[in-house]
Amino acid sequence: MAGYEVNVGADLLPGLLGGQDGLAKLVETVLNQVLQAQVSEALCAQPHERSEDRAGYRNGTRTRTLYTRVGPVTLRVPQTREGGFSTEIFARYQRSEQAFVLALMEMVVKGVSTRKVSAITEELCGASFSKSTVSALCAGLQPRVDAFNERRLTGEFPFVLVDALFINSRDGERVVMRAALVASGIDAVGNRQILGVRMGDTESYATWEETFRWLKDRGLKGVQYVISDDHGGLVKALTKHFQNATWQRCQVHLMRNVLGRCSTRVRAEVAAAVKLIFNATDRAEAERRLAEFVERFAKTAAKSVACLQEGFEDAMAVMALPDKYRKRLRSTNMQERLNEEIRRRERVIRIFPNDASALRLIGALLAEQNDVWQERRYFDMSEFHEWKAEQDKKILSRAPTLSRHLKSDL
């Protein structure tokens, strides 16, 4: 990334203490200097500089207003005679920020917001708006969100994590609960990707089945492990679409289920004992600690014992993988963190004006997070590929046997 030298006049500094206008002016000054530096870089020459390396000539500027959290800033975008100059500043203006503002604006326009929300929107946008303004902004942002959410999925995704979160949306005069079904994956190289999000009336077999079909139609393949909580409809949909994948039941969700079935008097002891099971170094140790757990709490927490015994096999499926992959793949924590980012914005809006607005905001947030994920590889997959090759050899060398793989009964 190029570095730019930015100078801030002393006359701007007192304004920083006088409110948001001063900060907006500072941002405006800095961005305009960056624009000038970028056009100089593109033309390989400073203004009025004579150079054999010059790649073109300036042709004035055009103004453009950028709405930010600190208010509107007016940018003087340089133009060149050849018209080939473009800047990353507008492209980097976050889709999620635009979607957030749009959702609030739509609430005001449709008359379903409070004075407080209207004030927040006015502060964020820094200008008044109308229905036509909202429509124009939606028209510009929606294709970018759709392009991300409907993109072709290339390559294989050995690990897929899925989870749902619920939001409130208006349907005519009613406020209804909608499920946002979010899927992420780790590809064969070891990079994380957000595969997409779908809106559903609820979290059911039908909605998950439709979501998995949609992901496969877009190219999802090579799935070895699917990590999720124990939702009956979700697991049933998995058995239909990923027959050869192993289901890993989220250990965090199982822990919550176990603790919810015991009294507060023994809850701390139960939690500590379950952690010992989940943190076992191998399958044999986990089974030994499970037996100790059953014997210890058979009378004082019988329902918790039954819950853990029922979920043990699926929660420990990750033990078959090499040790370095187990910690991150034994739960849906990666998905939970995505949900938290969505919740930060959703809590401000509270009730989306419609499903399209909800999908636009969530899709924009996920697109931004997906860009962040590409900056660093999540896993070194070399050991996994070696392990997978060994597993394939074993399968070929013996007759097919039943395993903990998902088997379709549909």
Buried (B, 14 or more C-beta within 10 A) or exposed (E): EEEBEEEEEEEBEEBBEEEBEBBBBBBBBBBBBBBBBBBBBBBEBEEEEEEEEEEBEBEEBEEBEBBBBBBEBEBBBBBBEEEEBEBEBEEEEBBBBBBBBBBBBBBBBBEBBEEEBBEBBBEBBBEEBEEEBBEEBBEEBBEBBEEBBEBEBEBBBBBBBBBBBEBBBBEEEEEBEBBBBBBBBBBBEBBBBBBBBBBBEEBBBEBBBBBBBBBBEBBBEBBBBBBBBBBEBBBBBBBBBBEEBBBBBBBBBBBEBBBEBBEEEBBEBBBEBBEBBBBBEEEEBBBEBBEEBBEBBEEBBEBBBBBBEEBBEBBBBBBBBEEEBBEBBBBBBBBBEBBEBBEEBBEEBEBBBBBBBBBBBBBBBBBBBBBEBEEEBBBEBEBBEEBBEEEEEEEEEEEEEEEEBBEEEE
